[in-house]
Amino acid sequence: LNFELLPHPPYSPDLAPSDYWLFADLK
């Protein structure tokens, strides 16, 4: 999945949960 590479806003309700655990895992 490349959704972490897409220029989407951090407040997107559709991607917010995914971004949270993704960036938390990366950092």
Secondary structure, DSSP 8 states (H G I E B T S, - for coil): --TTTS---TT-TTTHHHHHHHHHHH-
